[in-house]
Amino acid sequence: MPLVSVVMPVYNSAATLGAAVRSVLTQTHTDLELLITDDQSSDDSMELLREFARQDERVLPGTAPERGGAGRARNLAMERARGDYVAFLDSDDMWLPEKTERQLAFAQEGTAPLTFTSYYKMDADHAGESTDFTPNGRVIRARAHVDYRAMLVRDHIGALTAMYDRKVLGTRLMPEMRKRQDYALWLSIMRDGADARGLAEPLAVYRAGQATSLSSNKLSLVQYNWELYREHEKLSVARSARALAGAVWQSVRNSRI
């Protein structure tokens, strides 16, 4: 069975961390390692991680030497990866129990080294576990096929569902950017010639932010996506503007789900 390296950044996530970790440990595909980097949390996150590690040897927590943000925390985890595949989950989201098994089968029947799935949205204060999650109508649908050109128009890949084939791509780290590092990673993989395939089945659950934060999130999206298009992807002003319009539209549409 393929070994899957699951990458999780943590910062002051004690309230949601337990459900996120348990959603990985209860996967029907059991051959995995959970590589967690605590980004200098000031709450009980690290104590919780140590307890999980005592109970299950697949949980492998580490501590960032200094605060560096989610992108650097993910990179520190990926540098420790031993798996055939690398997958991503944030400490406030969850995977449904068959996510890894179904996505591995989907990845192995195709040729794309990067895969992703549809996912559900849940409220920020959701207190349940992945094993008792009741499917709802709030689904972000995965596109069947995505290439670099399509990804420039919109980020089609939910990071909590992404998985790449490390045997094909090697260890691909995220660029050192303040935000949108995950989007930059998908773009860099596709810019090098690889496409991505999406599995229609929703297999993860995303914890949505409070509605009051939507406006500020959109302003942040404009700033950081513009930097991504201009500085990282080296796009012209015109192409960056078109890409930004698509990104804002996607954010508005997804916020309504």
C-alpha positions as CSV (number, residue, x, y, z in Angstrom):
1,M,0.0,0.0,0.0
2,P,1.3,3.5,-0.8
3,L,2.5,5.6,2.2
4,V,0.7,8.9,2.3
5,S,2.4,11.8,4.1
6,V,-0.2,14.2,5.5
7,V,1.0,17.7,6.0
8,M,-0.6,19.9,8.7
9,P,0.4,23.4,9.9
10,V,-0.8,24.3,13.4
11,Y,-1.0,27.7,15.1
12,N,-3.2,28.2,18.2
13,S,-5.7,25.5,17.0
14,A,-6.5,23.7,20.2
15,A,-10.3,24.2,19.7
16,T,-10.4,22.3,16.4
17,L,-7.1,20.4,16.3
18,G,-8.5,17.2,17.8
19,A,-11.2,16.7,15.2
20,A,-8.7,17.4,12.4
21,V,-6.2,14.9,13.7
22,R,-8.8,12.2,14.4
23,S,-10.1,12.6,10.9
24,V,-6.7,11.5,9.6
25,L,-6.2,8.7,12.1
26,T,-9.6,7.2,11.3
27,Q,-9.0,6.9,7.5
28,T,-9.8,3.6,6.0
29,H,-6.4,3.7,4.3
30,T,-4.2,3.3,7.3
31,D,-0.7,3.5,5.8
32,L,0.0,7.1,6.4
33,E,2.1,9.5,8.5
34,L,0.8,12.8,9.9
35,L,3.5,15.4,9.8
36,I,2.6,18.4,11.9
37,T,4.5,21.6,12.4
38,D,3.4,23.8,15.3
39,D,4.2,27.4,14.4
40,Q,5.0,28.5,18.0
41,S,1.5,28.3,19.3
42,S,0.7,29.9,22.7
43,D,-2.3,27.7,23.5
44,D,-2.4,24.0,24.3
45,S,-1.9,22.8,20.7
46,M,1.5,21.3,21.2
47,E,0.4,19.4,24.4
48,L,-2.5,17.9,22.4
49,L,-0.1,16.9,19.7
50,R,2.2,15.2,22.1
51,E,-0.7,13.2,23.5
52,F,-1.8,12.1,20.1
53,A,1.8,11.0,19.3
54,R,1.9,8.9,22.5
55,Q,-1.3,7.2,21.4
56,D,-0.4,6.7,17.7
57,E,3.1,6.4,16.2
58,R,1.9,7.8,12.9
59,V,1.5,11.3,14.5
60,L,4.9,13.0,14.1
61,P,4.7,16.6,15.5
62,G,7.5,19.1,15.2
63,T,8.0,22.7,16.2
64,A,9.0,25.6,14.0
65,P,12.1,27.4,15.3
66,E,10.3,30.7,14.9
67,R,7.0,32.0,13.6
68,G,7.0,31.7,9.9
69,G,3.4,31.3,8.8
70,A,1.4,28.4,7.3
71,G,3.5,28.1,4.2
72,R,6.8,27.7,6.0
73,A,5.2,25.3,8.5
74,R,4.0,23.1,5.7
75,N,7.5,23.1,4.1
76,L,9.1,22.0,7.4
77,A,6.6,19.1,7.5
78,M,7.2,18.2,3.8
79,E,10.9,18.1,4.3
80,R,10.3,15.2,6.7
81,A,8.0,13.3,4.3
82,R,8.7,9.7,3.5
83,G,5.5,8.9,1.6
84,D,4.8,8.1,-2.0
85,Y,2.1,10.8,-1.9
86,V,1.9,14.1,-0.1
87,A,-1.5,15.4,1.0
88,F,-2.6,18.5,2.9
89,L,-5.1,19.3,5.7
90,D,-5.3,22.4,7.9
91,S,-5.9,22.1,11.6
92,D,-9.5,23.4,11.5
93,D,-10.7,21.2,8.6
94,M,-11.5,17.4,8.4
95,W,-11.3,14.5,6.0
96,L,-14.2,12.1,5.6
97,P,-13.1,8.5,6.5
98,E,-12.7,7.2,2.9
99,K,-11.0,10.2,1.5
100,T,-7.4,8.8,1.3
101,E,-8.6,5.4,0.0
102,R,-10.8,6.8,-2.7
103,Q,-8.4,9.5,-3.8
104,L,-5.5,7.0,-4.0
105,A,-7.5,4.8,-6.3
106,F,-8.5,7.8,-8.4
107,A,-4.9,8.9,-8.6
108,Q,-3.6,5.5,-9.6
109,E,-6.1,5.0,-12.4
110,G,-5.1,8.3,-14.1
111,T,-1.9,10.0,-15.3
112,A,-2.1,13.3,-13.5
113,P,0.4,13.5,-10.6
114,L,-1.8,16.1,-8.8
115,T,-5.4,15.3,-7.8
116,F,-8.1,17.0,-5.7
117,T,-11.7,16.4,-4.8
118,S,-15.0,18.2,-4.1
119,Y,-15.6,19.1,-0.5
120,Y,-18.3,20.2,1.9
121,K,-18.4,23.5,3.8
122,M,-19.5,23.6,7.5
123,D,-20.0,26.5,9.9
124,A,-17.1,27.8,11.9
125,D,-18.6,26.6,15.2
126,H,-19.2,23.0,14.0
127,A,-18.4,20.7,16.9
128,G,-18.8,17.3,15.3
129,E,-16.3,14.6,14.1
130,S,-15.7,13.4,10.6
131,T,-17.1,10.0,11.4
132,D,-20.5,11.5,12.3
133,F,-20.6,14.3,9.7
134,T,-24.0,14.5,7.9
135,P,-23.6,15.5,4.2
136,N,-25.2,18.8,3.4
137,G,-25.9,20.7,0.3
138,R,-23.0,23.1,0.7
139,V,-20.5,21.5,-1.8
140,I,-17.6,23.1,-3.6
141,R,-17.5,21.0,-6.8
142,A,-14.2,19.8,-8.2
143,R,-13.6,20.4,-11.9
144,A,-12.7,17.2,-13.8
145,H,-9.5,18.5,-15.4
146,V,-7.4,21.6,-14.7
147,D,-4.3,22.8,-16.5
148,Y,-2.1,25.9,-16.0
149,R,-4.2,28.2,-18.1
150,A,-7.4,27.3,-16.2
151,M,-5.7,27.7,-12.9
152,L,-4.6,31.2,-13.8
153,V,-8.2,32.2,-14.1
154,R,-9.3,30.5,-10.9
155,D,-7.8,28.4,-8.1
156,H,-9.8,25.3,-8.6
157,I,-8.0,23.2,-6.0
158,G,-9.1,23.2,-2.3
159,A,-5.9,22.7,-0.4
160,L,-7.6,20.4,2.1
161,T,-8.2,18.0,-0.8
162,A,-4.9,18.3,-2.7
163,M,-2.6,15.3,-3.1
164,Y,0.5,15.0,-5.3
165,D,2.6,12.0,-6.4
166,R,6.0,12.4,-4.8
167,K,7.4,9.6,-6.9
168,V,6.7,11.6,-10.1
169,L,7.2,15.2,-8.9
170,G,9.7,14.8,-6.0
171,T,9.2,16.9,-2.9
172,R,7.6,20.1,-4.1
173,L,7.8,22.9,-1.4
174,M,5.7,26.0,-1.3
175,P,7.2,29.3,-2.3
176,E,8.1,31.7,0.5
177,M,5.2,34.0,0.2
178,R,3.0,35.7,2.9
179,K,-0.2,34.1,1.7
180,R,-1.5,32.0,-1.2
181,Q,1.5,29.7,-1.0
182,D,-0.8,26.7,-1.8
183,Y,-2.1,28.3,-5.0
184,A,1.5,29.2,-6.0
185,L,2.5,25.5,-5.5
186,W,-0.3,24.2,-7.7
187,L,0.7,26.8,-10.4
188,S,4.4,25.9,-10.2
189,I,3.6,22.2,-10.7
190,M,1.4,22.9,-13.7
191,R,3.8,25.4,-15.2
192,D,6.3,22.6,-15.3
193,G,3.9,20.6,-17.5
194,A,1.7,18.6,-15.1
195,D,-2.1,18.8,-15.1
196,A,-4.5,18.1,-12.3
197,R,-7.6,15.9,-12.1
198,G,-10.6,16.4,-9.9
199,L,-12.7,13.7,-8.2
200,A,-16.4,14.7,-8.1
201,E,-17.1,13.0,-4.8
202,P,-17.0,15.3,-1.7
203,L,-14.4,13.8,0.6
204,A,-13.4,16.6,3.0
205,V,-15.0,19.2,5.1
206,Y,-13.9,22.9,5.2
207,R,-14.6,25.1,8.2
208,A,-15.9,28.3,6.7
209,G,-15.1,31.7,8.3
210,Q,-17.6,33.9,10.0
211,A,-19.8,35.8,7.5
212,T,-18.6,39.2,9.0
213,S,-15.1,38.5,7.7
214,L,-16.0,38.0,4.1
215,S,-15.4,41.6,3.0
216,S,-11.9,41.8,4.6
217,N,-11.1,38.4,3.1
218,K,-11.9,39.7,-0.4
219,L,-9.7,42.7,0.1
220,S,-6.9,40.4,1.2
221,L,-7.5,38.2,-1.8
222,V,-7.0,41.1,-4.2
223,Q,-3.7,42.1,-2.6
224,Y,-2.1,38.7,-2.3
225,N,-3.4,37.3,-5.6
226,W,-2.1,40.4,-7.4
227,E,1.3,39.8,-5.9
228,L,1.2,36.2,-6.9
229,Y,0.3,36.9,-10.5
230,R,2.8,39.8,-10.9
231,E,5.8,38.7,-8.8
232,H,5.6,34.9,-8.8
233,E,4.0,34.1,-12.2
234,K,5.5,37.2,-13.9
235,L,2.2,37.9,-15.7
236,S,1.5,41.1,-17.6
237,V,-0.8,43.7,-16.0
238,A,-3.6,42.7,-18.4
239,R,-3.3,39.0,-17.7
240,S,-3.0,39.6,-14.0
241,A,-6.2,41.7,-14.1
242,R,-8.1,39.0,-15.9
243,A,-6.9,36.4,-13.4
244,L,-7.8,38.6,-10.5
245,A,-11.3,39.1,-11.8
246,G,-11.7,35.3,-11.9
247,A,-10.3,34.9,-8.4
248,V,-12.7,37.5,-6.9
249,W,-15.7,36.0,-8.7
250,Q,-14.8,32.5,-7.4
251,S,-14.5,33.9,-3.8
252,V,-17.9,35.6,-4.1
253,R,-19.6,32.5,-5.5
254,N,-18.0,30.1,-2.9
255,S,-19.0,32.5,-0.1
256,R,-22.7,32.0,-1.1
257,I,-22.5,28.2,-0.6
